[in-house]
C-alpha cells in the first residue's frame, strides 16, 4: 500500500465519521423538536442554608433594629419603577388574571411564593404554546413588591410592551405578555 492509497483510505474514514456525526445531529434535533427538551428540576430554595442579607438580631437584651427596605437606588440596574400606576405589592395584588391567550379568564391566587411560568409541568403557571420556553419567567416578591424576571427565554417577556431584561417591578393592572398569553396582577 503506497502513501497515496493510505491517505485516500484515511480521508474516506474521516468523511464517513463526519457523515455519521451529521446524521446523529439531525436525529437529536428531530427528537428535541418532537418530544421537547429534557426538563430539569429547579433546585428548591433552602431558607436555612442561604445566607441572609440582613444583619442578625442581637442576642443580648437590646431591642432589635427595625428592618427598613433598602433605598430605591439598590434596585437592579435598569429596573422599572413604573410611574403613574400603583405598584403590585403583597397587599395590593391578590390574583393573577389571564386576559388573552388559550387560558383566557383563568385566575391564580397570589401568595408569598415565587411563581415559575413556562411550558414545564412543574411550573406554577403552565403555558403551552410554541413561543414559551420550558422555564420562561418567574414572578417573585422583592421587598413585598411583585417583580417579573425573564429566565433567559428565547422569545422574551414583555411588561407593558417593553422587553424585560432584569427583574422589574410590576404595576397593578399592567399587561405582561409571555408567548401568546397576556396576564395582569389585580386586586
N, C-alpha and C positions, 0 to 999 in steps of 0.2 A: 504494500500500500504506500503510494508516494504522498508527499505532503499536501498536494492539491486535493487528493481524494479525502484525506483526513480532515482538511479544512471544510470541504463540502459536507462531509458527514456531521461535523460539529455544528455547522450552520443549519442543517436540516433538523437536528435535535433541538437547537435553540428556537427555531421558528415553530416547531411542534409544541414546545413548552409555552411559548408566547401565545399560540392559538388556544391552548387549554386554559391559560390564565384569563383570556378574554371570555371564553365560554363560562368559566366559573363566575366571573364578574357579572355577566348577563344573567345567569341563573340567580345569583344573590340579589341583584336589582329587581328581578321579577318577583322573587319571594317576598322582598320587602314591600313592593307595591301591592301584592295580592293579600298578604297577611299582616302587614304593618310591622313596625319595628318592635323589637322585644321591649316590653315595659320594664323599666327599672323602678324599684320601690324607693321613694324618697325617704331618707332617714327621719325618724321621729325626733322632734326636738326634746332634749332632756334638760329639764329645768335645773336639776341638781348639779349636773356636770358642767353646764355653761356658766362661765364667769359673769357676774353681774356688773354692768357698767356703773352702778350706783355704789357709793361707799357703804360699808357695813354699819349697822346700827351700833351705837356704843353699848358696851356690856355693863358699864357702871350705872349708878342711879341717875345719871344725867338724862335729860329729856332728848328724845331722838329728833334730829332736824327734820323739818317737813320737806318732802320731795317736791321740787318745782320742775316742770317740764323744761328742757333745755330751750334757750332762746331760738327764735326762728332762723337765725343765721347758721345754726348747726344742721339745718335740713340738708339732704343730699344735694350736691351741685346740680342745678337745673330743675329742681322740684317745683311744681306749680304751687302757688298759694291762692289761685282762683279767686280773683276779686269779684264782687258783685253778688255772689251766691253764698249762702251759709255752708260751712264745711260739714261733711258727713262725719259725725262723731259717734262714739259708742252710745251716747244718749239720744242723738237726733235721728240716726239711721237705724231702723229696726228690721228692714227687709230688703231683699234684692228682688227686683221685678224685671222679668224679661219682656221687653217691649216689641221686639221684632225677631224673626227667625223661626226655625222649626218648633221651638218650645215656647212661643209667644203666649203670654198670660201666666206662665209659671212664676210662683213666688217662693222665695227661700228665706227663712228666718235667719237673721244675723245674730251671732253670739260673740264670744271673745276670741274664738279660734280662727286662725287663718283659713281661707277657702282657696283651694287649688282649682284652677279652671283648665280644662283640656279634654282631649279625646279619651284619656285613660279612664278605665272603670274605677280606679282608685281616687279620682278627682271628686271634690265636693260638689262641683257643678260640671256635669259631663255634657260637652257639646260635640256632637258627631257630625262634622262636615269636613270637606276636603281642604278648607283653609285654616283649620285649627290644628295646632301641634298637640302631641301627646300630653305634655306638661306645658301649657301655653302661658298662663299668667297666674298671679296669686293676689288675692285681697287680704290685707293684713292690717292690724291695728298698730299704730305707732303714736305714742303719747295720747291714746284714746281717740285718735283720728284715723279714719279709714284711708288706706293708701292702696294704689294699684301698682303692681310690679310685673313687668314683662319678663318671662323666663327664657330669654333668647329665642323667641319664637321666630319662625320663618316669615310669616306674613304680618307680624306686629300686632300691637294692642293700641287702640285709639281712644283717647279721652276727649270728648267734645270735638272730634275731628282731627286732633293733633296726636301724632305718634308718641307713645310713652317709651322713653329710653332709660329712665331712672325711676325709683319708687316715687309716685306722685300723689299728692293729696287729692281726694275726690270731693267735689262739691255735691250737695244734695241735688237730686233730680237732673243729673248731668249724664248724657248718654255715653256708655262705654261700649265699644264695638270690638268683638273678637270673632274673626271669621265672618259668617253671615248672621251672627247673633248680636243684638244690641240689648243692653240692660242698664238699669239705673238703681241707685240706692235711694230709698224713700223712707219717710216716717212710718 
